[in-house]
Amino acid sequence: MPSKTAQPASPAQTTTSAKLPVKTFNLGRIKAAVWENEADQRKFYNVTFARIYMDDAKNYRDTDSFGRDDLLLLAKLADQAHTFIFERRAELKSEQTE
């Protein structure tokens, strides 16, 4: 059950840019978003995690605060994101060698 004291994720996290994540994973009310970025002509990846909850006005919100019961789901999503990033990097590497 979401906590009434949960704080919404900061605007910088929810609107980092107009770009969309390259992949999003969901397990229940926990989500992971994989972001692809480029610097110095090299791609790198970041992952953000959020818990979805409904506020008193019945609007869906995200928070970056997790409870005890969320931690296993968070770990499973981190594993999925990790696997995706390694597969994505291998895919990009094979495209460059062709």
C-alpha positions as CSV (number, residue, x, y, z in Angstrom):
1,M,0.0,0.0,0.0
2,P,1.5,3.4,-0.9
3,S,2.5,5.6,1.9
4,K,0.7,8.9,2.2
5,T,4.0,10.5,3.0
6,A,5.6,9.4,-0.3
7,Q,7.2,12.2,-2.2
8,P,6.8,12.6,-6.0
9,A,9.9,12.1,-8.1
10,S,11.6,15.3,-8.8
11,P,10.7,17.0,-12.1
12,A,14.3,16.5,-13.3
13,Q,13.7,12.8,-13.1
14,T,10.3,12.6,-14.7
15,T,11.1,15.1,-17.5
16,T,14.8,14.6,-18.2
17,S,14.3,15.4,-21.8
18,A,11.9,14.9,-24.7
19,K,13.5,11.5,-25.3
20,L,11.7,8.4,-24.3
21,P,13.3,5.4,-22.6
22,V,14.5,2.7,-24.9
23,K,12.9,0.1,-22.7
24,T,10.6,0.1,-19.8
25,F,10.0,-2.9,-17.4
26,N,7.1,-3.2,-15.0
27,L,6.4,-5.6,-12.2
28,G,3.3,-4.7,-10.4
29,R,3.5,-1.1,-9.3
30,I,7.3,-0.9,-9.7
31,K,8.9,0.2,-13.0
32,A,12.3,0.6,-14.4
33,A,13.1,2.8,-17.4
34,V,16.3,2.3,-19.4
35,W,17.7,5.5,-21.0
36,E,20.2,5.6,-23.9
37,N,22.5,8.5,-23.9
38,E,25.5,9.5,-26.0
39,A,28.6,11.4,-25.2
40,D,32.0,11.6,-27.0
41,Q,30.4,9.4,-29.8
42,R,29.9,6.6,-27.3
43,K,26.5,5.3,-26.1
44,F,25.9,4.6,-22.4
45,Y,22.8,3.6,-20.4
46,N,21.2,4.8,-17.2
47,V,18.2,3.2,-15.4
48,T,15.6,5.0,-13.3
49,F,13.2,3.3,-10.9
50,A,9.8,4.4,-9.7
51,R,6.9,3.2,-7.7
52,I,3.5,4.1,-9.1
53,Y,0.8,5.1,-6.6
54,M,-2.6,6.9,-6.7
55,D,-2.9,10.2,-4.8
56,D,-6.0,11.4,-2.9
57,A,-7.4,13.0,-6.1
58,K,-7.2,9.6,-7.9
59,N,-4.3,10.7,-10.1
60,Y,-1.4,8.3,-10.8
61,R,1.9,9.6,-9.5
62,D,5.5,8.3,-9.4
63,T,7.8,8.3,-6.5
64,D,11.4,7.2,-6.0
65,S,10.7,6.0,-2.5
66,F,10.4,2.2,-1.9
67,G,9.1,0.2,1.0
68,R,10.3,-3.1,2.3
69,D,7.9,-5.1,0.2
70,D,9.1,-3.3,-3.0
71,L,12.7,-4.3,-2.7
72,L,12.6,-7.7,-4.2
73,L,10.6,-6.4,-7.2
74,L,13.2,-3.6,-7.5
75,A,16.0,-6.1,-7.6
76,K,14.3,-8.2,-10.2
77,L,13.7,-5.1,-12.4
78,A,17.4,-4.2,-11.9
79,D,18.4,-7.6,-13.1
80,Q,16.1,-7.3,-16.2
81,A,17.5,-3.9,-17.0
82,H,21.1,-5.1,-16.6
83,T,20.4,-8.0,-19.0
84,F,18.8,-5.7,-21.5
85,I,21.7,-3.3,-21.5
86,F,24.2,-6.0,-22.1
87,E,22.2,-7.5,-24.9
88,R,21.7,-4.0,-26.4
89,R,25.4,-3.3,-26.3
90,A,26.2,-6.6,-27.9
91,E,23.6,-5.9,-30.6
92,L,25.1,-2.5,-31.3
93,K,28.6,-3.9,-31.4
94,S,27.6,-6.6,-33.9
95,E,26.0,-3.9,-36.1
96,Q,29.2,-1.9,-36.2
97,T,31.3,-4.9,-37.3
98,E,29.0,-5.8,-40.2
